[in-house]
Amino acid sequence: MSNNILKITFDASTIKGTIVKDMIYTPSMSNPQLYSMFPNILFIPSIKLKRELFDKSLGDDDIKKIFLSSTQMNNFIVRLQEEKKYKPISIEDAESKGILYNNIAFVLQLFFQKGLPFSIYQTQYIINNYNWNHKYELIPIVGQSAPIVSIKLTFALQQGNKLSFVDSTRLNCKHKRESIVNDYYHLVGLDKSAGKTAKLEDQPVNTLPIARPILSPKKTVTTTTTYK
């Protein structure tokens, strides 16, 4: 079964500032109803992904499920093998040929297109854009031939269920301004600018009750002392 994973850590901001930092992405953030049972985005490290590899009848949501379900992922790979579209290569070869980079970009475009929903805890947002710094880290796993691929993203989000033109324009301007500042910091050898942090009331909060363990009722032990 396929168990290669794309691990995504992200920061997110709205027009009011940064709302979360260094959060781990889970598929339920893209669709809490459909993807809650899937813990990770699966990843193909050695097959160069392109739209032509997928059945023409499949829409984006159908293709996403391939990257969430180990069963569907393995069925997809088996079909490629049967059609002679898959030739196993090493991670080193995949990296040198740009396949890892290409496949990361393919998955990001699939899951994080502008206008798609994005939930953080119980707060609903819309994706305005995302930024990937084009870097990735390979994390070896004991007993597994392929490593976890780990990346860092930055999201620009708008709260609500609809992406307005005005807020989208403002977010784009904010994003470009921050990119220019960060490029300058990098040029002069300084750390990346921290940017503005949103007020506490503008940050998403987990409002679900904390599950507490159910304790077994205490047993009463009666001790009888016998006197002679």
N, CA, C and O of each residue as an XYZ file, in Angstrom:
912
protein
N       0.836     -1.198      0.000
C       0.000      0.000      0.000
C       0.875      1.252      0.000
O       1.935      1.277      0.625
N       0.431      2.272     -0.692
C       1.188      3.521     -0.760
C       1.127      4.255      0.576
O       0.048      4.469      1.128
N       2.290      4.637      1.088
C       2.326      5.389      2.342
C       3.287      6.565      2.262
O       3.720      7.080      3.293
N       3.626      6.995      1.053
C       4.430      8.206      0.889
C       3.551      9.417      1.172
O       2.405      9.481      0.727
N       4.095     10.374      1.913
C       3.289     11.488      2.411
C       3.918     12.823      2.035
O       5.140     12.978      2.054
N       3.060     13.790      1.693
C       3.485     15.185      1.548
C       3.062     15.913      2.816
O       1.875     16.156      3.036
N       4.027     16.255      3.637
C       3.749     16.954      4.896
C       3.813     18.456      4.650
O       4.822     18.968      4.165
N       2.735     19.160      4.983
C       2.642     20.598      4.729
C       2.505     21.343      6.057
O       1.546     21.140      6.801
N       3.465     22.194      6.336
C       3.383     23.116      7.471
C       3.103     24.500      6.893
O       3.678     24.873      5.870
N       2.224     25.261      7.543
C       1.863     26.544      6.932
C       1.652     27.653      7.952
O       1.313     27.417      9.112
N       1.870     28.887      7.463
C       1.410     30.104      8.128
C       0.221     30.611      7.328
O       0.130     30.361      6.127
N      -0.682     31.316      7.978
C      -1.834     31.869      7.268
C      -2.128     33.268      7.782
O      -1.965     33.558      8.967
N      -2.561     34.128      6.873
C      -2.895     35.497      7.250
C      -4.140     35.949      6.510
O      -4.474     35.421      5.450
N      -4.809     36.913      7.071
C      -5.907     37.606      6.420
C      -5.494     39.066      6.280
O      -4.355     39.422      6.581
N      -6.395     39.892      5.834
C      -6.088     41.308      5.693
C      -5.787     41.938      7.056
O      -5.196     43.015      7.134
N      -6.203     41.249      8.137
C      -5.996     41.768      9.490
C      -4.675     41.329     10.097
O      -4.329     41.748     11.202
N      -3.927     40.481      9.380
C      -2.631     40.038      9.872
C      -2.537     38.523      9.966
O      -3.436     37.803      9.531
N      -1.441     38.054     10.537
C      -1.204     36.618     10.666
C      -2.169     36.017     11.676
O      -2.339     36.549     12.773
N      -2.803     34.901     11.301
C      -3.784     34.266     12.197
C      -3.278     32.944     12.770
O      -3.691     32.562     13.865
N      -2.395     32.235     12.062
C      -1.771     31.029     12.606
C      -0.354     30.924     12.049
O      -0.054     31.439     10.972
N       0.510     30.245     12.805
C       1.887     30.019     12.354
C       2.259     28.573     12.641
O       1.877     28.001     13.662
N       3.011     28.001     11.715
C       3.565     26.650     11.869
C       2.495     25.612     12.196
O       2.695     24.756     13.057
N       1.369     25.690     11.509
C       0.299     24.707     11.687
C       0.466     23.591     10.662
O       0.883     23.840      9.531
N       0.143     22.371     11.053
C       0.221     21.220     10.158
C      -1.103     21.086      9.410
O      -2.173     21.057     10.019
N      -1.017     21.007      8.085
C      -2.217     20.860      7.264
C      -2.744     19.432      7.330
O      -1.977     18.470      7.304
N      -4.062     19.311      7.415
C      -4.755     18.031      7.264
C      -5.832     18.209      6.204
O      -6.380     19.304      6.079
N      -6.155     17.172      5.437
C      -7.148     17.302      4.364
C      -8.516     17.797      4.827
O      -9.247     18.399      4.041
N      -8.873     17.553      6.084
C     -10.172     18.029      6.576
C     -10.270     19.552      6.536
O     -11.376     20.094      6.547
N      -9.141     20.248      6.491
C      -9.166     21.700      6.384
C      -9.726     22.136      5.028
O     -10.292     23.223      4.907
N      -9.567     21.290      4.016
C     -10.106     21.604      2.694
C     -11.573     21.218      2.568
O     -12.325     21.853      1.829
N     -11.977     20.180      3.288
C     -13.379     19.758      3.258
C     -13.658     18.921      4.499
O     -13.425     17.713      4.495
N     -14.159     19.556      5.569
C     -14.381     18.834      6.829
C     -15.336     17.658      6.700
O     -15.196     16.669      7.420
N     -16.305     17.749      5.794
C     -17.296     16.689      5.659
C     -16.737     15.478      4.897
O     -16.917     14.339      5.328
N     -16.067     15.721      3.781
C     -15.628     14.626      2.923
C     -14.276     14.035      3.318
O     -14.040     12.840      3.140
N     -13.388     14.876      3.854
C     -12.011     14.432      4.030
C     -11.618     14.188      5.485
O     -10.434     14.022      5.778
N     -12.576     14.163      6.392
C     -12.244     14.037      7.816
C     -11.574     12.701      8.145
O     -10.837     12.611      9.126
N     -11.819     11.665      7.341
C     -11.252     10.343      7.626
C      -9.853     10.167      7.046
O      -9.213      9.141      7.273
N      -9.373     11.164      6.295
C      -8.069     11.046      5.658
C      -7.054     11.928      6.387
O      -7.211     13.149      6.400
N      -6.019     11.344      6.992
C      -5.085     12.137      7.804
C      -4.029     12.897      7.020
O      -3.486     13.886      7.512
N      -3.723     12.440      5.778
C      -2.591     13.020      5.044
C      -2.871     13.107      3.552
O      -3.758     12.439      3.020
N      -2.077     13.963      2.887
C      -2.010     13.933      1.430
C      -0.925     12.931      1.052
O       0.228     13.075      1.457
N      -1.294     11.926      0.281
C      -0.320     10.954     -0.204
C       0.482     11.576     -1.351
O       0.042     12.533     -1.988
N       1.650     11.020     -1.595
C       2.549     11.648     -2.559
C       3.188     10.593     -3.452
O       3.525      9.500     -2.997
N       3.348     10.933     -4.718
C       4.047     10.064     -5.669
C       5.412     10.691     -5.955
O       5.474     11.735     -6.603
N       6.493     10.090     -5.496
C       7.804     10.718     -5.671
C       8.500     10.415     -6.993
O       9.427     11.133     -7.369
N       8.079      9.365     -7.713
C       8.888      8.920     -8.845
C       8.149      8.845    -10.184
O       8.712      8.365    -11.168
N       6.920      9.304    -10.235
C       6.167      9.378    -11.488
C       5.855     10.843    -11.756
O       5.198     11.484    -10.936
N       6.299     11.383    -12.863
C       6.051     12.791    -13.153
C       4.563     12.998    -13.426
O       4.020     12.497    -14.410
N       3.921     13.743    -12.539
C       2.473     13.936    -12.620
C       2.108     14.980    -13.665
O       2.751     16.023    -13.782
N       1.076     14.677    -14.410
C       0.484     15.623    -15.344
C      -0.968     15.219    -15.549
O      -1.332     14.066    -15.316
N      -1.781     16.144    -15.974
C      -3.223     15.902    -16.062
C      -3.555     14.753    -16.994
O      -4.561     14.072    -16.796
N      -2.731     14.524    -18.009
C      -3.012     13.488    -19.001
C      -2.954     12.075    -18.430
O      -3.478     11.142    -19.039
N      -2.326     11.906    -17.269
C      -2.248     10.580    -16.664
C      -3.566     10.143    -16.041
O      -3.770      8.958    -15.777
N      -4.448     11.087    -15.809
C      -5.712     10.794    -15.147
C      -6.829     10.677    -16.173
O      -6.810     11.347    -17.205
N      -7.797      9.824    -15.882
C      -8.930      9.626    -16.780
C      -9.619     10.955    -17.072
O      -9.828     11.758    -16.163
N      -9.969     11.187    -18.324
C     -10.577     12.457    -18.725
C     -11.913     12.727    -18.035
O     -12.337     13.877    -17.917
N     -12.567     11.668    -17.585
C     -13.866     11.830    -16.936
C     -13.750     12.303    -15.486
O     -14.749     12.669    -14.868
N     -12.533     12.293    -14.948
C     -12.334     12.663    -13.551
C     -12.211     14.179    -13.402
O     -11.454     14.826    -14.126
N     -12.967     14.733    -12.454
C     -12.819     16.148    -12.109
C     -11.775     16.302    -11.015
O     -11.218     15.316    -10.532
N     -11.513     17.541    -10.628
C     -10.493     17.803     -9.610
C     -10.799     17.096     -8.297
O      -9.892     16.564     -7.656
N     -12.076     17.084     -7.886
C     -12.438     16.437     -6.619
C     -12.169     14.935     -6.672
O     -11.763     14.338     -5.675
N     -12.394     14.330     -7.829
C     -12.111     12.900     -7.986
C     -10.613     12.620     -7.918
O     -10.182     11.633     -7.322
N      -9.830     13.497     -8.532
C      -8.378     13.319     -8.518
C      -7.828     13.525     -7.105
O      -6.894     12.836     -6.696
N      -8.401     14.463     -6.367
C      -7.969     14.679     -4.985
C      -8.096     13.408     -4.162
O      -7.226     13.102     -3.346
N      -9.182     12.666     -4.374
C      -9.406     11.450     -3.587
C      -8.325     10.404     -3.836
O      -8.050      9.575     -2.969
N      -7.712     10.442     -5.015
C      -6.608      9.523     -5.295
C      -5.437      9.821     -4.366
O      -4.725      8.910     -3.943
N      -5.241     11.105     -4.049
C      -4.132     11.506     -3.187
C      -4.475     11.433     -1.700
O      -3.664     11.802     -0.851
N      -5.674     10.958     -1.395
C      -6.086     10.825     -0.001
C      -6.259      9.374      0.416
O      -6.069      9.043      1.587
N      -6.615      8.508     -0.514
C      -6.907      7.109     -0.231
C      -5.774      6.213     -0.718
O      -5.415      6.244     -1.895
N      -5.212      5.416      0.188
C      -4.143      4.485     -0.207
C      -4.635      3.490     -1.244
O      -3.894      3.118     -2.154
N      -5.887      3.055     -1.110
C      -6.442      2.093     -2.059
C      -6.522      2.689     -3.456
O      -6.099      2.065     -4.430
N      -7.069      3.907     -3.551
C      -7.187      4.558     -4.857
C      -5.819      4.896     -5.435
O      -5.615      4.799     -6.645
N      -4.883      5.292     -4.579
C      -3.542      5.602     -5.057
C      -2.884      4.366     -5.653
O      -2.280      4.442     -6.724
N      -2.992      3.237     -4.977
C      -2.385      2.013     -5.490
C      -3.064      1.525     -6.756
O      -2.402      1.005     -7.654
N      -4.380      1.685     -6.839
C      -5.088      1.333     -8.074
C      -4.610      2.199     -9.234
O      -4.453      1.715    -10.355
N      -4.378      3.483     -8.959
C      -3.891      4.407     -9.977
C      -2.504      3.995    -10.471
O      -2.247      3.994    -11.675
N      -1.617      3.649     -9.549
C      -0.262      3.246     -9.913
C      -0.273      1.937    -10.698
O       0.461      1.790    -11.675
N      -1.110      0.979    -10.268
C      -1.220     -0.293    -10.992
C      -1.683     -0.060    -12.426
O      -1.172     -0.684    -13.356
N      -2.645      0.835    -12.605
C      -3.135      1.131    -13.961
C      -2.019      1.724    -14.819
O      -1.892      1.381    -15.995
N      -1.221      2.600    -14.244
C      -0.103      3.185    -14.991
C       0.912      2.117    -15.369
O       1.487      2.157    -16.457
N       1.133      1.162    -14.474
C       2.056      0.068    -14.774
C       1.527     -0.785    -15.922
O       2.281     -1.185    -16.809
N       0.233     -1.058    -15.896
C      -0.372     -1.874    -16.939
C      -0.322     -1.174    -18.295
O      -0.210     -1.822    -19.336
N      -0.406      0.144    -18.269
C      -0.373      0.910    -19.515
C       1.044      1.332    -19.896
O       1.239      2.128    -20.814
N       2.027      0.791    -19.184
C       3.444      1.062    -19.482
C       3.792      2.552    -19.349
O       4.651      3.068    -20.064
N       3.105      3.230    -18.419
C       3.373      4.648    -18.196
C       4.184      4.884    -16.924
O       4.427      6.023    -16.527
N       4.593      3.793    -16.301
C       5.300      3.928    -15.032
C       6.537      3.049    -15.031
O       6.440      1.830    -15.168
N       7.678      3.656    -14.881
C       8.935      2.939    -14.770
C       9.617      3.383    -13.471
O      10.016      4.541    -13.348
N       9.751      2.482    -12.516
C      10.326      2.855    -11.216
C      11.723      3.461    -11.350
O      12.565      2.950    -12.087
N      11.950      4.540    -10.636
C      13.284      5.157    -10.576
C      13.583      5.505     -9.126
O      12.679      5.524     -8.290
N      14.817      5.773     -8.831
C      15.219      6.094     -7.462
C      14.819      7.516     -7.098
O      14.543      8.344     -7.966
N      14.793      7.780     -5.791
C      14.514      9.135     -5.312
C      15.569     10.107     -5.830
O      15.259     11.246     -6.180
N      16.807      9.652     -5.877
C      17.888     10.513     -6.357
C      17.652     10.923     -7.805
O      17.828     12.088     -8.160
N      17.252      9.960     -8.646
C      16.975     10.274    -10.048
C      15.757     11.193    -10.174
O      15.749     12.125    -10.978
N      14.726     10.913     -9.365
C      13.518     11.742     -9.406
C      13.837     13.181     -9.012
O      13.279     14.126     -9.570
N      14.734     13.333     -8.051
C      15.116     14.679     -7.604
C      15.933     15.391     -8.674
O      15.694     16.565     -8.957
N      16.896     14.690     -9.270
C      17.758     15.313    -10.271
C      16.994     15.680    -11.541
O      17.369     16.622    -12.238
N      15.926     14.944    -11.845
C      15.128     15.212    -13.037
C      13.993     16.213    -12.781
O      13.226     16.532    -13.690
N      13.891     16.701    -11.549
C      12.863     17.692    -11.230
C      11.479     17.110    -11.015
O      10.495     17.848    -10.980
N      11.390     15.778    -10.870
C      10.076     15.154    -10.702
C       9.476     15.488     -9.343
O       8.275     15.743     -9.244
N      10.291     15.491     -8.299
C       9.785     15.840     -6.972
C       9.202     17.252     -6.972
O       8.101     17.482     -6.471
N       9.951     18.184     -7.536
C       9.483     19.572     -7.605
C       8.183     19.665     -8.394
O       7.231     20.309     -7.955
N       8.144     19.026     -9.553
C       6.954     19.047    -10.404
C       5.741     18.480     -9.676
O       4.647     19.037     -9.769
N       5.926     17.374     -8.948
C       4.808     16.716     -8.293
C       4.282     17.508     -7.101
O       3.082     17.509     -6.829
N       5.187     18.184     -6.393
C       4.738     19.066     -5.316
C       3.870     20.179     -5.892
O       2.784     20.451     -5.379
N       4.342     20.819     -6.950
C       3.586     21.907     -7.585
C       2.231     21.411     -8.090
O       1.238     22.131     -7.992
N       2.179     20.190     -8.628
C       0.923     19.623     -9.127
C      -0.091     19.474     -8.002
O      -1.252     19.858     -8.149
N       0.349     18.917     -6.882
C      -0.556     18.699     -5.747
C      -1.030     20.021     -5.151
O      -2.202     20.160     -4.800
N      -0.130     20.987     -5.036
C      -0.512     22.283     -4.462
C      -1.562     22.972     -5.329
O      -2.527     23.529     -4.805
N      -1.385     22.939     -6.638
C      -2.354     23.558     -7.537
C      -3.696     22.836     -7.475
O      -4.747     23.457     -7.635
N      -3.661     21.552     -7.246
C      -4.890     20.766     -7.169
C      -5.691     21.092     -5.914
O      -6.910     21.253     -5.982
N      -5.022     21.190     -4.776
C      -5.712     21.341     -3.499
C      -5.943     22.792     -3.073
O      -6.854     23.059     -2.290
N      -5.132     23.738     -3.576
C      -5.159     25.084     -3.012
C      -5.384     26.173     -4.053
O      -4.782     27.245     -3.977
N      -6.233     25.904     -5.007
C      -6.560     26.917     -6.008
C      -7.288     28.103     -5.371
O      -7.978     27.962     -4.362
N      -7.120     29.251     -5.975
C      -7.807     30.453     -5.512
C      -9.315     30.230     -5.528
O      -9.865     29.721     -6.505
N      -9.979     30.616     -4.437
C     -11.425     30.490     -4.347
C     -11.909     29.232     -3.663
O     -13.100     29.099     -3.381
N     -10.982     28.280     -3.385
C     -11.386     27.057     -2.704
C     -11.541     27.301     -1.206
O     -10.858     28.158     -0.646
N     -12.434     26.556     -0.553
C     -12.633     26.744      0.888
C     -11.466     26.207      1.698
O     -10.736     25.321      1.253
N     -11.301     26.759      2.894
C     -10.225     26.354      3.787
C     -10.686     26.618      5.213
O     -11.028     27.750      5.555
N     -10.697     25.589      6.044
C     -11.159     25.730      7.424
C      -9.991     25.620      8.391
O      -9.132     24.749      8.248
N      -9.967     26.506      9.374
C      -9.024     26.402     10.474
C      -9.854     26.329     11.747
O     -10.546     27.280     12.108
N      -9.776     25.191     12.419
C     -10.687     24.872     13.508
C     -12.116     24.944     12.964
O     -12.437     24.245     12.003
N     -12.973     25.766     13.550
C     -14.342     25.834     13.054
C     -14.617     27.131     12.273
O     -15.774     27.472     12.029
N     -13.567     27.844     11.888
C     -13.725     29.088     11.139
C     -13.500     28.828      9.652
O     -12.514     28.207      9.254
N     -14.438     29.316      8.841
C     -14.383     29.080      7.395
C     -13.698     30.250      6.688
O     -13.986     31.415      6.959
N     -12.784     29.910      5.777
C     -12.077     30.904      4.974
C     -12.154     30.510      3.500
O     -12.585     29.412      3.149
N     -11.725     31.437      2.657
C     -11.552     31.189      1.234
C     -10.094     31.473      0.886
O      -9.521     32.454      1.359
N      -9.498     30.621      0.067
C      -8.098     30.827     -0.330
C      -8.018     31.944     -1.369
O      -8.666     31.884     -2.414
N      -7.220     32.954     -1.067
C      -6.941     33.981     -2.068
C      -5.686     33.602     -2.860
O      -5.671     33.685     -4.088
N      -4.647     33.191     -2.156
C      -3.449     32.670     -2.821
C      -2.586     31.941     -1.802
O      -2.814     32.032     -0.596
N      -1.618     31.238     -2.292
C      -0.639     30.586     -1.423
C       0.745     30.834     -2.001
O       0.896     31.124     -3.187
N       1.742     30.715     -1.151
C       3.113     30.891     -1.586
C       3.956     29.727     -1.074
O       3.960     29.417      0.118
N       4.662     29.098     -1.993
C       5.628     28.049     -1.653
C       7.003     28.586     -2.017
O       7.199     29.139     -3.099
N       7.949     28.419     -1.109
C       9.298     28.953     -1.341
C      10.142     28.064     -2.254
O      11.339     28.303     -2.415
N       9.524     27.035     -2.855
C      10.180     26.127     -3.806
C      11.227     25.229     -3.154
O      12.057     24.629     -3.837
N      11.179     25.142     -1.827
C      12.106     24.265     -1.115
C      11.341     23.068     -0.554
O      10.142     23.151     -0.287
N      12.044     21.969     -0.384
C      11.450     20.809      0.262
C      12.528     20.057      1.028
O      13.721     20.176      0.750
N      12.071     19.283      1.996
C      12.987     18.479      2.810
C      12.555     17.026      2.717
O      11.367     16.716      2.806
N      13.521     16.140      2.537
C      13.250     14.716      2.498
C      13.554     14.131      3.874
O      14.683     14.212      4.359
N      12.532     13.539      4.496
C      12.670     12.985      5.844
C      12.627     11.462      5.750
O      11.564     10.894      5.499
N      13.763     10.790      5.948
C      13.777      9.324      5.832
C      12.964      8.658      6.935
O      12.935      9.124      8.074
N      12.307      7.561      6.577
C      11.510      6.799      7.518
C      12.069      5.381      7.590
O      12.269      4.737      6.560
N      12.320      4.902      8.796
C      12.878      3.563      8.985
C      11.922      2.517      8.408
O      10.727      2.522      8.702
N      12.465      1.630      7.590
C      11.675      0.558      7.016
C      10.877      0.947      5.798
O      10.071      0.158      5.305
N      11.092      2.169      5.295
C      10.343      2.639      4.130
C      11.328      3.131      3.079
O      12.275      3.848      3.402
N      11.111      2.751      1.829
C      12.066      3.101      0.776
C      12.011      4.587      0.414
O      13.044      5.198      0.138
N      10.819      5.160      0.415
C      10.678      6.573      0.044
C      10.490      7.436      1.284
O       9.791      7.030      2.212
N      11.100      8.620      1.318
C      10.979      9.489      2.487
C       9.693     10.312      2.458
O       9.028     10.408      1.427
N       9.353     10.903      3.599
C       8.316     11.924      3.651
C       8.870     13.181      2.993
O      10.030     13.531      3.210
N       8.067     13.854      2.201
C       8.453     15.126      1.597
C       7.789     16.236      2.400
O       6.563     16.289      2.487
N       8.579     17.112      2.979
C       8.066     18.158      3.866
C       8.284     19.536      3.237
O       9.377     19.841      2.760
N       7.235     20.366      3.240
C       7.326     21.714      2.674
C       6.657     22.722      3.610
O       5.948     22.353      4.545
N       6.904     24.005      3.330
C       6.307     25.093      4.109
C       5.565     26.019      3.146
O       6.111     26.428      2.121
N       4.308     26.349      3.488
C       3.487     27.253      2.679
C       3.077     28.470      3.495
O       3.106     28.462      4.725
N       2.699     29.506      2.776
C       2.071     30.681      3.378
C       0.770     30.935      2.628
O       0.766     31.075      1.405
N      -0.334     30.993      3.369
C      -1.642     31.227      2.771
C      -2.114     32.652      3.034
O      -1.908     33.198      4.117
N      -2.749     33.243      2.029
C      -3.508     34.484      2.201
C      -4.972     34.100      2.103
O      -5.425     33.630      1.059
N      -5.717     34.295      3.187
C      -7.094     33.831      3.275
C      -8.053     34.987      3.500
O      -7.677     36.053      3.989
N      -9.303     34.744      3.130
C     -10.364     35.702      3.433
C     -11.437     34.967      4.209
O     -11.899     33.908      3.783
N     -11.835     35.519      5.342
C     -12.842     34.846      6.157
C     -14.206     34.894      5.478
O     -14.570     35.890      4.853
N     -14.948     33.808      5.613
C     -16.277     33.740      5.014
C     -16.357     32.677      3.944
O     -15.465     31.838      3.814
N     -17.437     32.718      3.173
C     -17.685     31.714      2.140
C     -17.588     32.261      0.725
O     -17.815     31.533     -0.241
N     -17.252     33.541      0.600
C     -17.201     34.163     -0.725
C     -16.004     35.090     -0.798
O     -15.730     35.847      0.133
N     -15.297     35.022     -1.913
C     -14.103     35.843     -2.110
C     -14.507     37.122     -2.828
O     -14.843     37.098     -4.012
N     -14.473     38.240     -2.108
C     -14.861     39.509     -2.715
C     -13.703     40.097     -3.514
O     -12.538     39.876     -3.183
N     -14.024     40.839     -4.554
C     -13.005     41.443     -5.410
C     -12.154     42.443     -4.630
O     -10.933     42.481     -4.787
N     -12.798     43.249     -3.790
C     -12.085     44.293     -3.047
C     -11.077     43.670     -2.088
O      -9.912     44.066     -2.060
N     -11.536     42.679     -1.291
C     -10.636     42.053     -0.327
C      -9.545     41.255     -1.020
O      -8.413     41.197     -0.539
N      -9.880     40.634     -2.157
C      -8.880     39.885     -2.910
C      -7.777     40.821     -3.393
O      -6.595     40.485     -3.313
N      -8.160     41.989     -3.894
C      -7.182     42.968     -4.361
C      -6.303     43.450     -3.215
O      -5.088     43.582     -3.365
N      -6.927     43.712     -2.068
C      -6.167     44.169     -0.903
C      -5.196     43.087     -0.427
O      -4.059     43.392     -0.066
N      -5.636     41.827     -0.425
C      -4.762     40.731     -0.011
C      -3.587     40.570     -0.969
O      -2.458     40.318     -0.547
N      -3.868     40.722     -2.274
C      -2.789     40.608     -3.261
C      -1.752     41.706     -3.075
O      -0.550     41.454     -3.162
N      -2.217     42.922     -2.820
C      -1.297     44.041     -2.587
C      -0.478     43.803     -1.323
O       0.725     44.065     -1.298
N      -1.135     43.305     -0.270
C      -0.449     43.000      0.985
C       0.601     41.916      0.770
O       1.717     42.004      1.281
N       0.225     40.894      0.004
C       1.137     39.779     -0.263
C       2.361     40.263     -1.047
O       3.487     39.888     -0.720
N       2.153     41.097     -2.087
C       3.266     41.613     -2.884
C       4.177     42.496     -2.040
O       5.401     42.432     -2.160
N       3.577     43.314     -1.190
C       4.369     44.193     -0.330
C       5.247     43.376      0.618
O       6.424     43.684      0.806
N       4.667     42.336      1.211
C       5.436     41.485      2.121
C       6.531     40.721      1.386
O       7.613     40.505      1.932
N       6.255     40.312      0.147
C       7.266     39.602     -0.642
C       8.456     40.504     -0.938
O       9.604     40.065     -0.881
N       8.177     41.781     -1.260
C       9.252     42.745     -1.533
C      10.100     42.963     -0.284
O      11.329     43.000     -0.356
N       9.431     43.107      0.865
C      10.145     43.311      2.126
C      10.999     42.099      2.464
O      12.151     42.241      2.874
N      10.431     40.897      2.291
C      11.176     39.678      2.608
C      12.355     39.472      1.667
O      13.409     38.989      2.082
N      12.177     39.842      0.389
C      13.287     39.758     -0.559
C      14.419     40.690     -0.144
O      15.595     40.345     -0.267
N      14.057     41.874      0.350
C      15.060     42.827      0.807
C      15.795     42.274      2.031
O      17.020     42.357      2.117
N      15.034     41.708      2.979
C      15.659     41.126      4.170
C      16.637     40.026      3.777
O      17.735     39.933      4.327
N      16.227     39.191      2.816
C      17.102     38.105      2.364
C      18.357     38.665      1.694
O      19.449     38.126      1.873
N      18.205     39.741      0.926
C      19.326     40.336      0.201
C      20.380     40.883      1.148
O      21.577     40.768      0.883
N      19.941     41.478      2.253
C      20.891     42.090      3.194
C      21.266     41.140      4.329
O      21.981     41.527      5.254
N      20.782     39.889      4.260
C      21.184     38.882      5.245
C      20.446     38.925      6.554
O      20.958     38.441      7.564
N      19.241     39.499      6.570
C      18.452     39.556      7.792
C      17.393     38.465      7.794
O      17.049     37.918      6.746
N      16.882     38.154      8.975
C      15.798     37.185      9.077
C      14.537     37.748      8.452
O      14.350     38.963      8.379
N      13.675     36.850      8.003
C      12.406     37.237      7.392
C      11.590     38.104      8.336
O      11.531     37.836      9.536
N      10.961     39.143      7.798
C      10.124     40.026      8.598
C       8.961     39.245      9.207
O       8.304     38.459      8.524
N       8.714     39.471     10.494
C       7.651     38.735     11.191
C       6.271     39.129     10.707
O       5.349     38.315     10.754
N       6.106     40.370     10.239
C       4.808     40.819      9.765
C       3.861     41.126     10.912
O       4.197     40.933     12.080
N       2.692     41.601     10.571
C       1.691     41.977     11.554
C       0.892     40.763     11.995
O       0.482     39.945     11.171
N       0.674     40.652     13.297
C      -0.148     39.573     13.843
C      -1.558     40.073     14.082
O      -1.750     41.151     14.645
N      -2.538     39.302     13.662
C      -3.933     39.688     13.856
C      -4.275     39.722     15.350
O      -3.672     39.002     16.146
N      -5.228     40.548     15.716
C      -5.690     40.599     17.101
C      -6.268     39.238     17.491
O      -6.686     38.462     16.632
N      -6.286     38.963     18.783
C      -6.768     37.671     19.265
C      -8.186     37.370     18.790
O      -8.503     36.229     18.453
N      -9.039     38.396     18.763
C     -10.423     38.162     18.356
C     -10.550     37.851     16.866
O     -11.593     37.379     16.414
N      -9.484     38.117     16.100
C      -9.497     37.832     14.657
C      -8.777     36.530     14.322
O      -8.657     36.175     13.150
N      -8.295     35.813     15.343
C      -7.613     34.548     15.133
C      -8.577     33.389     15.374
O      -9.410     33.459     16.278
N      -8.475     32.323     14.577
C      -9.378     31.177     14.762
C      -9.092     30.455     16.066
O      -7.939     30.313     16.473
N     -10.156     30.000     16.716
C     -10.033     29.300     17.996
C     -10.804     27.997     17.914
O     -11.902     27.950     17.359
N     -10.235     26.950     18.461
C     -10.931     25.668     18.500
C     -12.015     25.720     19.570
O     -11.719     25.767     20.764
N     -13.268     25.710     19.135
C     -14.393     25.823     20.071
C     -15.003     24.480     20.436
O     -15.975     24.421     21.189
N     -14.434     23.394     19.902
C     -14.953     22.078     20.253
C     -14.561     21.733     21.685
O     -13.464     22.072     22.129
N     -15.450     21.064     22.403
C     -15.107     20.684     23.784
C     -13.951     19.709     23.813
O     -13.814     18.868     22.925
N     -13.134     19.820     24.819
C     -11.995     18.927     24.982
C     -12.477     17.598     25.517
O     -13.144     17.530     26.550
N     -12.132     16.545     24.804
C     -12.544     15.210     25.246
C     -11.755     14.817     26.487
O     -10.528     14.900     26.521
N     -12.483     14.393     27.490
C     -11.840     13.982     28.735
C     -12.005     12.474     28.918
O     -13.054     11.925     28.579
N     -10.993     11.805     29.443
C     -11.089     10.346     29.616
C     -12.179      9.979     30.605
O     -12.400     10.679     31.593
N     -12.855      8.875     30.329
C     -13.877      8.376     31.234
C     -13.206      7.460     32.243
O     -12.627      6.434     31.884
N     -13.290      7.842     33.500
C     -12.625      7.082     34.539
C     -13.575      6.036     35.109
O     -14.763      6.293     35.298
N     -13.041      4.873     35.374
C     -13.842      3.818     35.988
C     -14.172      4.217     37.413
O     -13.343      4.819     38.096
N     -15.377      3.890     37.870
C     -15.735      4.231     39.261
C     -14.793      3.561     40.246
O     -14.391      2.411     40.066
N     -14.456      4.288     41.271
C     -13.541      3.740     42.267
C     -14.198      2.575     43.008
O     -15.369      2.627     43.384
N     -13.416      1.544     43.200
C     -13.918      0.403     43.962
C     -13.643      0.623     45.440
O     -12.559      1.062     45.825
N     -14.624      0.318     46.250
C     -14.468      0.446     47.698
C     -13.974     -0.883     48.258
O     -14.625     -1.917     48.111
N     -12.851     -0.834     48.881
C     -12.267     -2.046     49.459
C     -12.521     -2.057     50.955
O     -12.124     -1.136     51.668
N     -13.181     -3.098     51.423
C     -13.485     -3.220     52.849
C     -12.481     -4.154     53.491
O     -12.307     -5.294     53.060
N     -11.838     -3.670     54.503
C     -10.851     -4.479     55.217
C     -11.422     -4.929     56.547
O     -11.892     -4.116     57.343
N     -11.379     -6.200     56.774
C     -11.905     -6.743     58.037
C     -10.748     -7.203     58.926
O      -9.904     -8.004     58.524
N     -10.744     -6.683     60.107
C      -9.688     -7.052     61.062
C     -10.271     -7.988     62.092
O     -11.303     -7.679     62.689
N      -9.660     -9.091     62.311
C     -10.129    -10.082     63.288
C      -9.242    -10.016     64.526
O      -8.020    -10.132     64.438
N      -9.876     -9.829     65.675
C      -9.148     -9.772     66.951
C      -9.294    -11.101     67.684
O     -10.387    -11.663     67.753
N      -8.216    -11.586     68.215
C      -8.254    -12.845     68.973
C      -8.424    -12.558     70.453
O      -8.479    -13.487     71.260
